[in-house]
Amino acid sequence: MAASYYNDLIYHVYRQRYDAAVGDITITANRSLLVDFTMPFTETGVGMIVPIEASRSTNMWIFRQPLMVDLWRKINQQLVQSCGDCMAFCSSNINIQLH
């Protein structure tokens, strides 16, 4: 197939006419400016192309997005509880040794 066919696929994914493109599409600098490429799914080199989300690519807190707010609250609550338990345990051992 001609390179123009693959460029058209990339353009249609970029314009969100297509959700994704799958095939033996070569990653080039120009194409990577428009879409994200995945790692190959198999040894045959088949990958998937999806549109770039500008807000995701520049956000340094992107790691928090997959988790819900309630889950983050629970994680922080457990962290504070664990720190408090450690402090209580350590201080109780110190008091026992001093007496």
N, CA, C and O atoms as CSV, one atom per row, in Angstrom:
chain,resi,resn,atom,element,x,y,z
A,1,MET,N,N,0.836,-1.183,0.000
A,1,MET,CA,C,0.000,0.000,0.000
A,1,MET,C,C,0.879,1.244,0.000
A,1,MET,O,O,2.004,1.229,0.500
A,2,ALA,N,N,0.363,2.284,-0.552
A,2,ALA,CA,C,1.111,3.535,-0.648
A,2,ALA,C,C,1.120,4.262,0.689
A,2,ALA,O,O,0.214,4.106,1.508
A,3,ALA,N,N,2.165,5.060,0.890
A,3,ALA,CA,C,2.285,5.825,2.135
A,3,ALA,C,C,1.114,6.782,2.308
A,3,ALA,O,O,0.705,7.069,3.433
A,4,SER,N,N,0.577,7.276,1.204
A,4,SER,CA,C,-0.546,8.219,1.311
A,4,SER,C,C,-1.771,7.560,1.942
A,4,SER,O,O,-2.544,8.223,2.634
A,5,TYR,N,N,-1.954,6.247,1.708
A,5,TYR,CA,C,-3.069,5.527,2.326
A,5,TYR,C,C,-2.906,5.532,3.850
A,5,TYR,O,O,-3.864,5.790,4.580
A,6,TYR,N,N,-1.696,5.248,4.324
A,6,TYR,CA,C,-1.448,5.240,5.762
A,6,TYR,C,C,-1.563,6.649,6.340
A,6,TYR,O,O,-2.077,6.830,7.444
A,7,ASN,N,N,-1.090,7.633,5.602
A,7,ASN,CA,C,-1.236,9.020,6.062
A,7,ASN,C,C,-2.704,9.401,6.187
A,7,ASN,O,O,-3.087,10.116,7.112
A,8,ASP,N,N,-3.527,8.922,5.254
A,8,ASP,CA,C,-4.969,9.178,5.333
A,8,ASP,C,C,-5.569,8.532,6.578
A,8,ASP,O,O,-6.408,9.133,7.248
A,9,LEU,N,N,-5.137,7.303,6.889
A,9,LEU,CA,C,-5.621,6.635,8.109
A,9,LEU,C,C,-5.271,7.462,9.343
A,9,LEU,O,O,-6.112,7.690,10.212
A,10,ILE,N,N,-4.027,7.904,9.405
A,10,ILE,CA,C,-3.578,8.711,10.540
A,10,ILE,C,C,-4.419,9.981,10.647
A,10,ILE,O,O,-4.849,10.359,11.737
A,11,TYR,N,N,-4.646,10.626,9.523
A,11,TYR,CA,C,-5.411,11.870,9.516
A,11,TYR,C,C,-6.843,11.636,9.997
A,11,TYR,O,O,-7.387,12.454,10.739
A,12,HIS,N,N,-7.454,10.530,9.583
A,12,HIS,CA,C,-8.829,10.246,9.999
A,12,HIS,C,C,-8.907,9.948,11.502
A,12,HIS,O,O,-9.886,10.315,12.152
A,13,VAL,N,N,-7.901,9.297,12.049
A,13,VAL,CA,C,-7.862,9.077,13.504
A,13,VAL,C,C,-7.688,10.420,14.206
A,13,VAL,O,O,-8.349,10.694,15.207
A,14,TYR,N,N,-6.803,11.248,13.682
A,14,TYR,CA,C,-6.560,12.570,14.258
A,14,TYR,C,C,-7.832,13.415,14.260
A,14,TYR,O,O,-8.118,14.091,15.248
A,15,ARG,N,N,-8.589,13.388,13.183
A,15,ARG,CA,C,-9.824,14.163,13.072
A,15,ARG,C,C,-10.999,13.481,13.766
A,15,ARG,O,O,-12.120,13.989,13.730
A,16,GLN,N,N,-10.750,12.336,14.398
A,16,GLN,CA,C,-11.732,11.541,15.141
A,16,GLN,C,C,-12.857,11.029,14.251
A,16,GLN,O,O,-13.971,10.789,14.718
A,17,ARG,N,N,-12.560,10.867,12.985
A,17,ARG,CA,C,-13.497,10.203,12.083
A,17,ARG,C,C,-13.436,8.694,12.348
A,17,ARG,O,O,-14.447,7.996,12.268
A,18,TYR,N,N,-12.227,8.202,12.667
A,18,TYR,CA,C,-12.026,6.814,13.084
A,18,TYR,C,C,-11.585,6.834,14.544
A,18,TYR,O,O,-10.911,7.764,14.985
A,19,ASP,N,N,-11.971,5.803,15.285
A,19,ASP,CA,C,-11.529,5.694,16.679
A,19,ASP,C,C,-10.086,5.223,16.775
A,19,ASP,O,O,-9.360,5.632,17.681
A,20,ALA,N,N,-9.667,4.371,15.854
A,20,ALA,CA,C,-8.327,3.803,15.897
A,20,ALA,C,C,-7.983,3.228,14.532
A,20,ALA,O,O,-8.846,3.067,13.670
A,21,ALA,N,N,-6.707,2.922,14.357
A,21,ALA,CA,C,-6.238,2.248,13.149
A,21,ALA,C,C,-5.312,1.125,13.581
A,21,ALA,O,O,-4.472,1.311,14.461
A,22,VAL,N,N,-5.462,-0.027,12.972
A,22,VAL,CA,C,-4.650,-1.189,13.314
A,22,VAL,C,C,-3.995,-1.694,12.040
A,22,VAL,O,O,-4.657,-1.831,11.012
A,23,GLY,N,N,-2.711,-1.968,12.101
A,23,GLY,CA,C,-2.031,-2.498,10.929
A,23,GLY,C,C,-0.534,-2.291,11.014
A,23,GLY,O,O,0.006,-1.967,12.072
A,24,ASP,N,N,0.126,-2.480,9.889
A,24,ASP,CA,C,1.579,-2.350,9.832
A,24,ASP,C,C,1.964,-0.919,9.474
A,24,ASP,O,O,2.644,-0.680,8.476
A,25,ILE,N,N,1.529,0.012,10.286
A,25,ILE,CA,C,1.734,1.439,10.035
A,25,ILE,C,C,3.088,1.854,10.613
A,25,ILE,O,O,3.368,1.630,11.791
A,26,THR,N,N,3.911,2.454,9.775
A,26,THR,CA,C,5.232,2.902,10.201
A,26,THR,C,C,5.108,4.174,11.040
A,26,THR,O,O,4.366,5.094,10.694
A,27,ILE,N,N,5.846,4.207,12.144
A,27,ILE,CA,C,5.846,5.389,13.007
A,27,ILE,C,C,6.839,6.393,12.428
A,27,ILE,O,O,8.028,6.099,12.304
A,28,THR,N,N,6.351,7.561,12.078
A,28,THR,CA,C,7.218,8.642,11.594
A,28,THR,C,C,7.028,9.858,12.499
A,28,THR,O,O,6.076,9.928,13.276
A,29,ALA,N,N,7.949,10.809,12.385
A,29,ALA,CA,C,7.869,12.009,13.224
A,29,ALA,C,C,6.581,12.779,12.957
A,29,ALA,O,O,5.914,13.216,13.894
A,30,ASN,N,N,6.232,12.946,11.699
A,30,ASN,CA,C,5.019,13.695,11.363
A,30,ASN,C,C,3.771,12.994,11.880
A,30,ASN,O,O,2.860,13.642,12.397
A,31,ARG,N,N,3.727,11.685,11.744
A,31,ARG,CA,C,2.550,10.940,12.204
A,31,ARG,C,C,2.436,10.986,13.721
A,31,ARG,O,O,1.332,11.079,14.256
A,32,SER,N,N,3.565,10.921,14.419
A,32,SER,CA,C,3.516,10.906,15.888
A,32,SER,C,C,3.108,12.257,16.472
A,32,SER,O,O,2.764,12.337,17.651
A,33,LEU,N,N,3.140,13.306,15.674
A,33,LEU,CA,C,2.637,14.602,16.139
A,33,LEU,C,C,1.115,14.630,16.185
A,33,LEU,O,O,0.526,15.440,16.901
A,34,LEU,N,N,0.481,13.746,15.422
A,34,LEU,CA,C,-0.978,13.742,15.330
A,34,LEU,C,C,-1.638,12.694,16.216
A,34,LEU,O,O,-2.717,12.937,16.755
A,35,VAL,N,N,-1.010,11.538,16.374
A,35,VAL,CA,C,-1.621,10.427,17.106
A,35,VAL,C,C,-0.587,9.759,17.996
A,35,VAL,O,O,0.615,9.958,17.821
A,36,ASP,N,N,-1.055,8.968,18.948
A,36,ASP,CA,C,-0.184,8.146,19.786
A,36,ASP,C,C,-0.117,6.749,19.198
A,36,ASP,O,O,-1.113,6.239,18.685
A,37,PHE,N,N,1.044,6.134,19.268
A,37,PHE,CA,C,1.228,4.765,18.816
A,37,PHE,C,C,1.401,3.867,20.032
A,37,PHE,O,O,2.055,4.253,21.001
A,38,THR,N,N,0.821,2.678,19.991
A,38,THR,CA,C,1.016,1.711,21.067
A,38,THR,C,C,2.201,0.823,20.729
A,38,THR,O,O,2.721,0.852,19.614
A,39,MET,N,N,2.617,0.038,21.702
A,39,MET,CA,C,3.612,-0.992,21.441
A,39,MET,C,C,2.931,-2.099,20.648
A,39,MET,O,O,1.718,-2.273,20.762
A,40,PRO,N,N,3.678,-2.846,19.853
A,40,PRO,CA,C,3.058,-3.937,19.084
A,40,PRO,C,C,2.386,-4.952,20.003
A,40,PRO,O,O,2.899,-5.282,21.072
A,41,PHE,N,N,1.213,-5.445,19.556
A,41,PHE,CA,C,0.488,-6.450,20.324
A,41,PHE,C,C,1.123,-7.825,20.176
A,41,PHE,O,O,1.066,-8.635,21.101
A,42,THR,N,N,1.715,-8.091,19.051
A,42,THR,CA,C,2.305,-9.403,18.775
A,42,THR,C,C,3.661,-9.199,18.124
A,42,THR,O,O,4.074,-8.070,17.860
A,43,GLU,N,N,4.339,-10.290,17.871
A,43,GLU,CA,C,5.633,-10.228,17.204
A,43,GLU,C,C,5.511,-9.789,15.751
A,43,GLU,O,O,6.516,-9.446,15.128
A,44,THR,N,N,4.310,-9.793,15.207
A,44,THR,CA,C,4.131,-9.378,13.817
A,44,THR,C,C,4.206,-7.871,13.670
A,44,THR,O,O,4.260,-7.370,12.547
A,45,GLY,N,N,4.211,-7.132,14.772
A,45,GLY,CA,C,4.337,-5.688,14.714
A,45,GLY,C,C,3.028,-4.946,14.577
A,45,GLY,O,O,3.027,-3.761,14.241
A,46,VAL,N,N,1.915,-5.608,14.828
A,46,VAL,CA,C,0.616,-4.947,14.728
A,46,VAL,C,C,0.430,-4.062,15.950
A,46,VAL,O,O,0.633,-4.511,17.078
A,47,GLY,N,N,0.052,-2.825,15.740
A,47,GLY,CA,C,-0.167,-1.885,16.832
A,47,GLY,C,C,-1.474,-1.151,16.640
A,47,GLY,O,O,-2.208,-1.418,15.689
A,48,MET,N,N,-1.769,-0.231,17.534
A,48,MET,CA,C,-3.006,0.535,17.455
A,48,MET,C,C,-2.664,2.013,17.581
A,48,MET,O,O,-1.732,2.384,18.295
A,49,ILE,N,N,-3.413,2.842,16.891
A,49,ILE,CA,C,-3.194,4.279,16.905
A,49,ILE,C,C,-4.444,4.942,17.453
A,49,ILE,O,O,-5.557,4.632,17.030
A,50,VAL,N,N,-4.254,5.865,18.407
A,50,VAL,CA,C,-5.383,6.579,19.002
A,50,VAL,C,C,-5.078,8.068,18.997
A,50,VAL,O,O,-3.908,8.449,18.976
A,51,PRO,N,N,-6.098,8.920,19.015
A,51,PRO,CA,C,-5.852,10.368,19.025
A,51,PRO,C,C,-5.126,10.807,20.295
A,51,PRO,O,O,-5.299,10.209,21.357
A,52,ILE,N,N,-4.322,11.843,20.177
A,52,ILE,CA,C,-3.611,12.409,21.325
A,52,ILE,C,C,-4.579,13.278,22.113
A,52,ILE,O,O,-5.333,14.062,21.536
A,53,GLU,N,N,-4.555,13.137,23.425
A,53,GLU,CA,C,-5.323,14.024,24.291
A,53,GLU,C,C,-4.343,15.045,24.850
A,53,GLU,O,O,-3.509,14.709,25.691
A,54,ALA,N,N,-4.437,16.269,24.397
A,54,ALA,CA,C,-3.458,17.304,24.748
A,54,ALA,C,C,-3.357,17.521,26.252
A,54,ALA,O,O,-2.252,17.684,26.769
A,55,SER,N,N,-4.475,17.527,26.964
A,55,SER,CA,C,-4.435,17.790,28.402
A,55,SER,C,C,-3.725,16.670,29.152
A,55,SER,O,O,-3.111,16.920,30.189
A,56,ARG,N,N,-3.797,15.437,28.645
A,56,ARG,CA,C,-3.137,14.323,29.324
A,56,ARG,C,C,-1.638,14.351,29.130
A,56,ARG,O,O,-0.890,14.013,30.048
A,57,SER,N,N,-1.182,14.749,27.951
A,57,SER,CA,C,0.237,14.657,27.657
A,57,SER,C,C,1.066,15.724,28.376
A,57,SER,O,O,2.281,15.564,28.491
A,58,THR,N,N,0.458,16.796,28.858
A,58,THR,CA,C,1.216,17.857,29.513
A,58,THR,C,C,0.981,17.922,31.021
A,58,THR,O,O,1.590,18.749,31.700
A,59,ASN,N,N,0.131,17.088,31.543
A,59,ASN,CA,C,-0.222,17.141,32.954
A,59,ASN,C,C,0.733,16.278,33.768
A,59,ASN,O,O,0.832,15.074,33.530
A,60,MET,N,N,1.444,16.883,34.733
A,60,MET,CA,C,2.381,16.090,35.532
A,60,MET,C,C,1.672,15.192,36.553
A,60,MET,O,O,2.302,14.293,37.110
A,61,TRP,N,N,0.394,15.411,36.810
A,61,TRP,CA,C,-0.365,14.598,37.753
A,61,TRP,C,C,-1.202,13.543,37.033
A,61,TRP,O,O,-2.222,13.103,37.565
A,62,ILE,N,N,-0.799,13.135,35.852
A,62,ILE,CA,C,-1.575,12.197,35.042
A,62,ILE,C,C,-1.764,10.855,35.757
A,62,ILE,O,O,-2.760,10.170,35.525
A,63,PHE,N,N,-0.818,10.472,36.624
A,63,PHE,CA,C,-0.916,9.182,37.305
A,63,PHE,C,C,-2.138,9.095,38.213
A,63,PHE,O,O,-2.573,7.995,38.552
A,64,ARG,N,N,-2.702,10.243,38.613
A,64,ARG,CA,C,-3.861,10.228,39.504
A,64,ARG,C,C,-5.179,10.006,38.777
A,64,ARG,O,O,-6.170,9.644,39.412
A,65,GLN,N,N,-5.222,10.209,37.475
A,65,GLN,CA,C,-6.475,10.175,36.738
A,65,GLN,C,C,-7.207,8.839,36.796
A,65,GLN,O,O,-8.432,8.849,36.919
A,66,PRO,N,N,-6.540,7.695,36.716
A,66,PRO,CA,C,-7.303,6.444,36.709
A,66,PRO,C,C,-8.019,6.139,38.027
A,66,PRO,O,O,-8.955,5.340,38.044
A,67,LEU,N,N,-7.597,6.758,39.120
A,67,LEU,CA,C,-8.170,6.450,40.422
A,67,LEU,C,C,-9.218,7.486,40.813
A,67,LEU,O,O,-9.050,8.681,40.571
A,68,MET,N,N,-10.292,7.011,41.416
A,68,MET,CA,C,-11.375,7.892,41.838
A,68,MET,C,C,-10.997,8.631,43.121
A,68,MET,O,O,-10.106,8.198,43.852
A,69,VAL,N,N,-11.670,9.733,43.387
A,69,VAL,CA,C,-11.389,10.564,44.562
A,69,VAL,C,C,-11.572,9.760,45.847
A,69,VAL,O,O,-10.767,9.884,46.770
A,70,ASP,N,N,-12.610,8.943,45.919
A,70,ASP,CA,C,-12.841,8.140,47.124
A,70,ASP,C,C,-11.680,7.188,47.385
A,70,ASP,O,O,-11.305,6.965,48.537
A,71,LEU,N,N,-11.112,6.630,46.329
A,71,LEU,CA,C,-9.983,5.726,46.498
A,71,LEU,C,C,-8.762,6.479,47.013
A,71,LEU,O,O,-8.046,5.974,47.878
A,72,TRP,N,N,-8.514,7.685,46.491
A,72,TRP,CA,C,-7.402,8.485,46.993
A,72,TRP,C,C,-7.599,8.850,48.460
A,72,TRP,O,O,-6.633,8.858,49.224
A,73,ARG,N,N,-8.827,9.152,48.866
A,73,ARG,CA,C,-9.096,9.444,50.282
A,73,ARG,C,C,-8.778,8.232,51.148
A,73,ARG,O,O,-8.175,8.366,52.213
A,74,LYS,N,N,-9.182,7.055,50.694
A,74,LYS,CA,C,-8.932,5.825,51.455
A,74,LYS,C,C,-7.431,5.547,51.553
A,74,LYS,O,O,-6.938,5.150,52.609
A,75,ILE,N,N,-6.706,5.757,50.448
A,75,ILE,CA,C,-5.256,5.556,50.468
A,75,ILE,C,C,-4.607,6.499,51.471
A,75,ILE,O,O,-3.767,6.071,52.262
A,76,ASN,N,N,-4.979,7.770,51.454
A,76,ASN,CA,C,-4.420,8.738,52.405
A,76,ASN,C,C,-4.803,8.399,53.839
A,76,ASN,O,O,-3.986,8.538,54.750
A,77,GLN,N,N,-6.037,7.957,54.046
A,77,GLN,CA,C,-6.482,7.571,55.385
A,77,GLN,C,C,-5.646,6.405,55.906
A,77,GLN,O,O,-5.229,6.409,57.064
A,78,GLN,N,N,-5.404,5.423,55.067
A,78,GLN,CA,C,-4.605,4.274,55.485
A,78,GLN,C,C,-3.158,4.678,55.763
A,78,GLN,O,O,-2.532,4.152,56.684
A,79,LEU,N,N,-2.630,5.604,54.975
A,79,LEU,CA,C,-1.267,6.074,55.196
A,79,LEU,C,C,-1.143,6.773,56.543
A,79,LEU,O,O,-0.203,6.514,57.295
A,80,VAL,N,N,-2.082,7.653,56.849
A,80,VAL,CA,C,-2.071,8.358,58.135
A,80,VAL,C,C,-2.243,7.365,59.283
A,80,VAL,O,O,-1.556,7.470,60.299
A,81,GLN,N,N,-3.146,6.413,59.132
A,81,GLN,CA,C,-3.373,5.403,60.167
A,81,GLN,C,C,-2.117,4.569,60.398
A,81,GLN,O,O,-1.754,4.298,61.542
A,82,SER,N,N,-1.456,4.164,59.320
A,82,SER,CA,C,-0.235,3.360,59.452
A,82,SER,C,C,0.871,4.140,60.144
A,82,SER,O,O,1.586,3.601,60.989
A,83,CYS,N,N,1.008,5.416,59.780
A,83,CYS,CA,C,2.024,6.246,60.444
A,83,CYS,C,C,1.713,6.398,61.929
A,83,CYS,O,O,2.612,6.317,62.767
A,84,GLY,N,N,0.448,6.618,62.254
A,84,GLY,CA,C,0.048,6.728,63.660
A,84,GLY,C,C,0.303,5.445,64.425
A,84,GLY,O,O,0.773,5.489,65.562
A,85,ASP,N,N,0.001,4.299,63.823
A,85,ASP,CA,C,0.252,3.009,64.467
A,85,ASP,C,C,1.742,2.799,64.712
A,85,ASP,O,O,2.137,2.320,65.775
A,86,CYS,N,N,2.570,3.156,63.732
A,86,CYS,CA,C,4.020,3.010,63.892
A,86,CYS,C,C,4.541,3.907,65.010
A,86,CYS,O,O,5.371,3.487,65.817
A,87,MET,N,N,4.052,5.138,65.053
A,87,MET,CA,C,4.490,6.055,66.107
A,87,MET,C,C,4.053,5.555,67.481
A,87,MET,O,O,4.821,5.637,68.440
A,88,ALA,N,N,2.842,5.045,67.587
A,88,ALA,CA,C,2.356,4.526,68.865
A,88,ALA,C,C,3.164,3.309,69.290
A,88,ALA,O,O,3.510,3.173,70.464
A,89,PHE,N,N,3.466,2.430,68.350
A,89,PHE,CA,C,4.238,1.230,68.666
A,89,PHE,C,C,5.645,1.601,69.122
A,89,PHE,O,O,6.143,1.069,70.115
A,90,CYS,N,N,6.279,2.511,68.397
A,90,CYS,CA,C,7.642,2.913,68.755
A,90,CYS,C,C,7.679,3.626,70.106
A,90,CYS,O,O,8.592,3.393,70.898
A,91,SER,N,N,6.715,4.480,70.378
A,91,SER,CA,C,6.718,5.201,71.649
A,91,SER,C,C,6.397,4.264,72.810
A,91,SER,O,O,6.891,4.481,73.916
A,92,SER,N,N,5.599,3.245,72.595
A,92,SER,CA,C,5.303,2.305,73.682
A,92,SER,C,C,6.531,1.477,74.018
A,92,SER,O,O,6.736,1.150,75.187
A,93,ASN,N,N,7.347,1.129,73.049
A,93,ASN,CA,C,8.581,0.391,73.320
A,93,ASN,C,C,9.587,1.253,74.061
A,93,ASN,O,O,10.313,0.752,74.920
A,94,ILE,N,N,9.642,2.531,73.747
A,94,ILE,CA,C,10.564,3.436,74.436
A,94,ILE,C,C,10.152,3.583,75.895
A,94,ILE,O,O,11.014,3.550,76.773
A,95,ASN,N,N,8.869,3.743,76.179
A,95,ASN,CA,C,8.390,3.895,77.548
A,95,ASN,C,C,8.653,2.645,78.363
A,95,ASN,O,O,8.988,2.743,79.543
A,96,ILE,N,N,8.512,1.492,77.776
A,96,ILE,CA,C,8.766,0.244,78.502
A,96,ILE,C,C,10.238,0.151,78.875
A,96,ILE,O,O,10.571,-0.268,79.983
A,97,GLN,N,N,11.114,0.535,77.969
A,97,GLN,CA,C,12.542,0.435,78.226
A,97,GLN,C,C,13.003,1.452,79.268
A,97,GLN,O,O,13.986,1.200,79.966
A,98,LEU,N,N,12.330,2.583,79.393
A,98,LEU,CA,C,12.733,3.605,80.346
A,98,LEU,C,C,12.317,3.270,81.776
A,98,LEU,O,O,12.914,3.788,82.719
A,99,HIS,N,N,11.333,2.438,81.957
A,99,HIS,CA,C,10.843,2.146,83.309
A,99,HIS,C,C,11.621,1.070,83.965
A,99,HIS,O,O,11.334,0.708,85.106
